[in-house]
Amino acid sequence: MTETLMAGLLPFEHEPYFNYTDPQVAQAQRDAFLQVRQNYVGKTFPLFIGGQKVEASDTFDVLNPADTQEVLWRFPNASAEQRDQAIRSAKTAFEDWRFSDPMQRASLLKRAAQLLRERRMEFVAVMSLENGKNWAEADGEVAESVDHFEVFARETLKWAQGKPVYPMPDEHVTTMYEPLGVVACISPWNFPSAIPLGMALGAIAAGNTVIWKPAGDTPLSSWLMVELLLQAGLPAGVIQFLTGQDDILGDPLVDHPDIRMIAFTGSKEIGCRIYERAAKVHPGQKWLKRVIAEMGGKDPTVVCADTDLDVAARDIVASAFGYAGQKCSACSRVIAEDSVYDELLEKVVDLTRGLKVGLPEDNAPLGPVIHEDSAGRVMKYIEAGKNSARLMCGGERAEVPGKSGGYIQPTIFADVESTDPLFQEEIFGPVLSFSRARDWRHAIDLANDSEYGLTAAFYSRDPAKISEARRLMHFGNLYINRKCTGALSGTHAFGGYGMSGTNAKVGGPDYLFWFMQTKTTAQKY
């Protein structure tokens, strides 16, 4: 049955991006910003518990990172009682959803994909206002969310088929996959649509129920996605949406005995804390909790002497400074062979000096970091770097007239030693380090000199060097002769090695396995 349904699906194609160089498309996006401001700014949004919108007396403000004097909207601080109510609702809903028809799940995800296509510019505008992405960066994420719906619809049907086993002459034996239970999805602010959606769809497609806990800086991008899923037909209780403080939705959510699994994306510090706490078995808990965690990167680009330096420079600037470097996949280290180091550095600096800092709502190439605390942390790295490396450009706060926000000049340091925090630590801002390698093998060694192992790029025309890079570079996502950002759901299964996380590859062919348990059934003839 499921094989027939799989065969009937159209071939998967990635959602195309909007062409904002077309004046009509650009005007439509401006109109979407106006509509979002009219419809959403100043509103207070509810929680979703048991399929119902639930208000709370205590709320928090969501600020515009491009102008922190502007309050965009407000969200509830969920109480402990509301948290526990949501977990009970998800636990109850699991008893039905676990047995739901895989075709039902796939069909509603397909409907959700179409609903999102119809509202893409609205979602782009909300995200741009909420987390400071320019139009192209926000549209790339919303398009990825469309892809997630399409990919997980197909994965739902694929995993429902089970796996073949070696036969027995007197037994009928099957290997099938069953869901786990209630999954807590805890997500970051930098990809408030695609990241939590990917984790939640992994759970839902496998037959689990979800507690969706977004970052407090970017809740509306997530809230709209949950609302869209409910509009597409997701049964009440399958997904709960909670916002609020860490003392209610942090450790107590992770520790709760009815939470079967935690899917997390965020900092190494919090990811390790979740991993450790989830290992403890609490009273009333009947399982060992499963954890998937994606915890960041310190991503290198290796440039060999035989490559096209103009192409490498263009890609480095795009991957280092797109969304102000606030991506776990962003290029933060360039490691170049000695013979081309100075020429490549000059090209990258020239391109970087052409980047303009401005308002995301106006589609500026470089916007603010998410908030002032983040800006202060990034500037500490920059000030320290001025004493340990050679500052090539940037190095100061940037100003946008009449606006208050975490604006920082795109910054490049040269001659960075491998022991420098600029080389080793995730900065999560518009800061790029250059390091010199004796040769291409030394460059690979330097690239691997990190506790992280998420993404990396390798530039060379030599097939032998490329073959060695594929074999030796220790990263979950390795890109040859292209930038290290821009993973596509369904094609570039995304997840890293080492302290980048548990290597659960979202958007890949094995991702649903993390949200399932395996049952072998043998029936004697």
C-alpha positions in Angstrom: 0.0 0.0 0.0 2.6 2.5 1.1 4.9 1.5 -1.9 2.0 2.4 -4.2 1.4 5.7 -2.5 5.2 6.5 -2.7 5.1 5.8 -6.4 2.2 8.1 -6.9 4.0 11.2 -5.4 5.5 13.6 -7.9 9.3 13.8 -7.9 10.5 16.2 -5.2 11.8 19.6 -6.3 13.2 22.3 -4.1 11.1 25.4 -3.6 12.5 28.1 -5.8 13.5 31.4 -4.2 11.9 34.7 -4.9 13.7 36.9 -7.4 13.8 40.2 -5.5 15.6 41.9 -8.4 12.2 41.9 -10.1 10.5 45.2 -9.2 7.1 43.5 -8.9 8.3 40.8 -6.6 10.1 43.4 -4.5 7.0 45.6 -4.3 4.9 42.6 -3.2 7.4 41.9 -0.4 7.2 45.6 0.7 3.4 45.2 0.7 3.7 42.1 2.9 5.7 44.1 5.5 2.9 46.7 5.6 0.3 44.0 6.1 2.3 42.3 8.9 2.7 45.7 10.6 -1.0 46.3 10.3 -2.1 42.8 11.4 0.4 41.8 14.0 2.4 44.6 15.6 1.1 45.4 19.0 -0.8 42.1 19.4 -0.5 39.6 22.2 -0.5 36.0 21.0 -1.7 32.9 23.0 -0.3 29.5 23.7 -1.6 26.4 22.0 -2.6 23.7 24.5 -4.8 20.8 23.5 -5.6 22.5 20.2 -7.0 25.5 22.0 -5.6 29.0 22.2 -4.8 29.7 25.8 -4.1 33.1 27.3 -1.8 33.9 30.2 -1.8 36.8 32.6 2.0 37.3 32.5 3.6 38.2 29.1 6.9 39.4 27.7 7.8 41.8 24.9 9.4 40.8 21.6 11.7 43.6 20.4 12.7 44.5 16.8 16.5 43.8 16.8 16.9 46.4 14.0 15.4 49.0 16.4 15.2 47.8 19.9 13.0 50.7 21.0 10.2 49.1 19.1 8.0 46.4 20.7 6.7 44.2 17.9 4.3 41.8 19.8 3.9 40.0 23.1 3.8 36.4 24.1 2.8 34.6 27.3 5.0 33.4 30.1 3.5 29.9 30.5 3.0 28.7 34.1 4.1 25.4 35.5 0.4 24.3 35.5 0.1 25.2 31.8 3.4 23.3 31.0 2.1 20.2 32.8 -1.3 20.5 31.1 0.4 20.6 27.7 2.4 17.5 28.5 -0.7 15.7 29.6 -2.5 16.8 26.4 0.4 15.6 24.3 0.5 12.3 26.2 -3.2 11.7 25.7 -3.1 12.6 22.0 -0.2 10.2 21.4 -2.4 7.2 22.1 -4.4 8.0 18.9 -1.7 9.7 16.8 0.7 6.8 17.2 -1.8 4.6 15.2 -2.7 7.2 12.6 -2.6 6.3 9.0 0.8 7.3 7.5 -1.1 8.5 4.4 -3.1 10.8 6.7 0.2 12.3 8.1 1.7 12.7 4.6 -1.4 14.3 3.2 -1.7 16.9 6.0 2.0 17.8 5.5 1.4 18.2 1.8 -1.5 20.5 2.6 0.7 22.5 5.0 3.3 23.0 2.2 0.7 24.5 0.0 -0.7 26.8 2.7 2.9 28.0 3.3 3.5 28.7 -0.4 0.5 30.9 -0.4 1.8 32.9 2.6 5.5 32.9 2.0 5.9 36.7 1.9 4.0 37.2 5.1 6.3 34.7 6.8 9.4 36.4 5.4 8.2 39.8 6.7 7.5 38.4 10.2 10.9 36.7 10.4 12.8 39.8 9.1 11.2 42.0 11.7 11.6 39.4 14.5 15.2 38.2 14.0 16.8 40.7 11.6 17.2 38.7 8.5 17.1 40.5 5.2 14.6 39.4 2.5 16.8 36.8 0.8 18.0 35.2 4.0 14.4 35.0 5.4 13.0 33.7 2.1 15.7 31.0 2.0 14.5 29.8 5.4 10.8 29.9 4.5 11.5 28.1 1.3 13.4 25.5 3.3 10.3 25.1 5.5 8.2 24.3 2.4 10.8 21.7 1.5 10.6 20.2 5.0 6.9 19.6 4.5 7.4 17.9 1.2 10.4 15.9 2.3 8.8 14.7 5.6 5.6 13.7 3.7 7.7 11.4 1.6 9.7 10.1 4.6 6.5 9.3 6.5 5.5 6.9 3.8 9.0 5.5 3.3 9.5 4.6 7.0 6.0 3.1 7.3 7.1 0.3 5.0 9.6 -1.1 7.5 12.7 -2.9 6.4 13.3 -6.4 4.9 15.0 -9.1 6.9 16.7 -12.4 5.9 13.9 -15.0 5.7 13.3 -18.1 7.9 11.8 -21.2 6.4 9.2 -21.6 9.1 8.6 -18.0 10.3 7.2 -14.8 9.0 9.4 -12.0 10.4 9.0 -8.3 10.1 11.0 -5.3 11.2 8.8 -2.2 11.7 9.3 1.2 13.3 7.1 2.6 16.1 6.9 6.1 17.6 8.4 7.0 21.0 5.9 9.3 22.7 6.0 13.0 23.7 8.9 14.9 22.1 10.1 18.3 23.5 11.4 20.5 20.6 13.6 23.3 21.9 14.8 25.7 19.2 17.0 28.8 18.7 16.2 32.3 17.4 18.4 32.3 14.3 16.2 29.9 12.3 12.9 30.2 14.1 10.9 28.5 11.3 13.0 25.8 9.6 14.9 24.5 12.6 11.9 23.9 15.0 9.8 22.7 12.1 12.4 20.2 11.0 12.6 18.7 14.6 8.8 18.8 15.0 8.1 17.2 11.7 10.6 14.4 12.5 8.5 13.7 15.6 5.1 14.1 14.0 5.9 12.2 10.8 7.0 9.2 13.0 3.8 9.3 15.0 4.9 11.2 18.1 3.4 14.2 19.7 5.3 17.5 20.3 5.9 20.2 22.9 7.2 23.1 20.7 9.2 25.6 22.8 10.6 28.4 20.6 13.2 31.0 21.5 11.9 34.0 23.3 13.4 36.4 20.8 11.5 34.9 17.8 8.2 33.3 18.9 5.8 34.6 16.2 7.8 32.9 13.3 7.2 29.6 15.2 3.6 30.4 16.3 2.5 31.0 12.7 4.0 27.7 11.7 2.0 25.8 14.4 -1.2 27.6 13.5 -0.6 26.6 9.9 -0.2 22.9 10.9 -3.4 23.0 12.7 -5.1 24.7 9.7 -3.8 21.9 7.6 -5.6 19.3 9.7 -3.2 18.3 12.5 -5.4 16.9 15.2 -5.7 18.8 18.5 -3.1 17.8 21.0 -0.5 16.5 18.6 1.4 19.7 18.9 1.5 22.1 22.0 3.1 25.5 21.8 4.6 27.0 24.9 6.6 30.2 25.5 8.1 31.5 28.7 10.9 31.5 31.1 13.7 28.9 31.6 12.7 28.2 35.2 9.4 26.8 33.9 10.3 25.5 30.4 14.0 24.7 30.8 15.2 22.0 33.2 11.6 21.1 34.4 10.6 20.3 30.8 13.7 18.3 30.1 13.4 16.4 33.5 9.7 15.6 33.3 9.1 11.8 33.4 6.5 11.9 30.6 8.9 13.5 28.1 10.3 10.7 26.0 12.7 12.6 23.9 14.3 16.0 23.6 15.2 17.5 20.2 17.4 20.6 20.7 19.2 23.1 18.6 21.3 25.9 20.3 24.5 26.5 22.1 27.0 23.9 23.2 26.6 24.9 26.8 22.8 24.3 26.9 23.0 21.2 24.6 25.5 19.5 27.0 23.3 20.5 30.0 20.3 18.8 28.3 22.3 15.8 27.4 23.5 15.3 30.9 20.1 16.0 32.6 18.2 13.7 30.2 20.4 10.8 31.3 18.9 10.7 34.7 15.9 8.5 35.3 13.2 10.3 37.3 10.5 8.7 39.5 7.7 7.4 37.3 9.9 7.4 34.1 9.7 4.1 32.2 12.4 4.7 29.6 15.8 6.1 28.9 15.3 9.4 27.2 16.6 10.0 23.8 18.3 13.3 22.9 19.3 14.8 19.6 21.3 18.0 19.8 22.8 20.4 17.3 25.2 22.7 19.1 27.0 24.9 16.7 30.2 25.0 14.7 33.5 26.7 14.0 33.4 26.2 10.3 36.5 26.5 8.1 37.0 27.2 4.4 40.2 25.6 3.0 41.6 27.3 -0.1 44.2 25.5 -2.1 46.6 27.3 -4.4 45.2 25.8 -7.6 41.6 27.1 -7.2 39.8 30.1 -8.6 40.4 32.7 -6.0 37.6 35.0 -7.2 35.0 32.3 -6.7 36.4 31.3 -3.3 36.5 34.9 -2.2 32.9 35.5 -3.2 31.7 32.4 -1.4 33.7 33.2 1.7 32.1 36.6 2.1 28.6 35.2 1.5 29.0 32.4 4.0 30.8 34.5 6.6 28.6 37.6 6.6 25.2 36.4 5.5 22.8 37.1 8.4 25.7 38.8 10.2 27.5 35.4 10.7 24.7 34.2 13.0 24.5 30.7 11.5 26.0 27.5 13.0 27.2 26.8 9.5 28.7 30.2 8.8 32.3 30.3 7.7 34.3 31.7 10.5 37.8 30.4 9.6 39.6 30.7 6.3 42.7 28.6 6.0 44.7 29.3 2.8 47.9 27.9 1.4 50.8 30.3 1.9 51.3 31.0 -1.9 47.8 32.4 -2.3 47.1 33.6 1.2 47.8 37.3 0.7 46.0 37.5 -2.7 42.9 35.8 -1.3 42.9 37.9 1.8 43.0 41.1 -0.3 40.1 39.9 -2.4 37.9 39.0 0.6 38.7 42.3 2.3 37.8 44.3 -0.8 34.4 42.5 -1.1 33.7 42.8 2.6 34.3 46.6 2.5 31.5 46.8 0.0 28.9 45.4 2.4 26.4 47.9 3.6 25.0 47.8 7.1 21.4 48.7 7.4 17.8 47.7 8.1 16.7 44.2 7.3 13.2 45.5 6.5 14.9 47.6 3.7 16.8 44.4 2.6 20.2 45.7 3.6 23.0 43.2 3.0 24.1 43.2 6.7 21.7 43.8 9.6 22.1 43.7 13.4 23.0 40.8 15.6 20.0 39.6 17.6 20.3 41.8 20.7 22.7 44.0 22.7 24.0 41.1 24.9 25.1 39.3 21.7 26.7 42.5 20.4 28.6 43.0 23.6 29.9 39.4 23.5 31.0 39.7 19.9 32.8 43.0 20.6 34.7 41.3 23.4 36.2 38.9 20.9 36.9 41.7 18.5 38.7 43.8 21.1 40.8 40.8 22.2 41.6 40.0 18.6 43.1 43.4 18.0 45.9 42.4 20.4 46.4 38.9 19.1 46.0 39.2 15.3 46.1 41.7 12.4 42.8 43.7 12.0 42.1 44.0 8.2 38.7 45.7 8.3 35.8 46.5 10.6 36.4 46.1 14.3 33.9 48.6 15.5 30.2 49.0 16.1 28.2 50.3 13.1 25.5 52.9 13.2 22.1 53.1 11.4 20.7 56.6 11.7 17.8 56.9 14.1 17.9 53.2 15.1 19.2 51.3 18.1 20.4 47.8 17.6 23.3 45.5 17.7 25.0 46.7 14.5 28.6 45.6 14.0 30.9 46.3 11.1 31.9 43.1 9.2 35.3 42.3 10.7 38.3 40.3 9.3 41.4 39.3 11.3 44.5 38.0 9.5 47.4 35.9 10.8 45.3 34.2 13.4 47.1 31.4 15.3 45.3 28.1 15.9 45.4 28.6 19.6 43.6 32.0 19.4 39.9 32.1 20.6 39.2 33.7 17.2 40.2 30.4 15.7 38.7 28.0 18.3 35.5 29.5 19.7 32.1 30.0 18.1 31.6 33.8 18.0 28.2 33.9 16.3 28.7 37.3 14.7 30.2 39.0 11.7 33.8 38.1 12.5 36.1 36.1 10.1 39.7 34.9 10.8 42.4 34.1 8.3 45.1 31.6 9.0 48.1 30.7 6.9 48.9 27.0 6.0 52.3 25.7 4.7 50.5 23.6 2.2 47.1 22.0 1.5 47.6 19.1 3.8 48.6 21.4 6.6 45.4 23.4 5.8 43.3 20.2 6.3 45.1 19.6 9.7 44.3 23.1 10.8 40.7 22.8 9.6 40.3 19.7 11.8 41.8 21.5 14.8 38.5 22.2 16.5 36.1 20.6 18.9 33.4 21.3 16.4 32.7 19.5 13.2 29.6 20.8 11.5 30.3 22.3 8.1 33.5 22.9 6.0 34.3 24.0 2.5 37.3 22.9 0.4 38.4 24.6 -2.8 40.7 22.9 -5.3 40.7 21.8 -8.9 42.9 18.8 -8.2 40.9 15.5 -8.0 43.6 13.9 -5.8 43.4 16.7 -3.3 39.6 16.6 -3.3 39.7 12.9 -2.7 41.9 13.4 0.3 39.7 16.2 1.6 36.7 13.9 1.4 38.6 11.2 3.3 40.3 13.3 6.0 38.2 16.3 6.8 36.2 15.6 9.9 32.9 17.3 9.4 29.2 16.3 9.1 28.7 18.5 6.0 31.7 18.9 3.7 31.2 21.1 0.6 33.7 21.0 -2.3 34.1 24.1 -4.4 31.0 25.8 -2.9 30.2 27.7 0.2 29.6 26.0 3.5 26.1 27.5 4.1 22.8 26.9 2.4 22.0 23.3 3.1 18.9 22.1 1.3 16.3 19.8 2.9 16.2 16.4 1.3 19.6 16.9 -0.4 22.2 18.1 2.2 21.3 16.0 5.3 22.5 18.4 8.0 24.2 17.6 11.3 27.7 17.6 12.6 30.5 15.7 14.4 32.2 16.3 17.7 30.8 19.0 19.9 28.6 20.1 17.0 26.1 17.6 18.2 24.7 14.1 17.9 24.8 13.9 14.1 21.1 13.5 13.6 20.9 14.6 10.0 17.7 16.7 9.5 16.4 16.6 6.0 18.2 13.3 5.4 17.2 9.7 4.8 17.9 8.5 8.3 16.4 11.4 10.4 13.1 9.7 11.2 15.0 6.8 12.8 15.9 9.0 15.7 12.2 9.5 16.5 11.4 5.8 16.4 12.0 2.5 18.1 12.4 -0.8 16.2 10.1 -3.8 16.6 10.9 -7.2 15.3 7.9 -9.6 15.1 8.3 -13.3 14.3 5.3 -15.5 13.7 5.8 -19.2 13.3 3.9 -20.9 10.5 
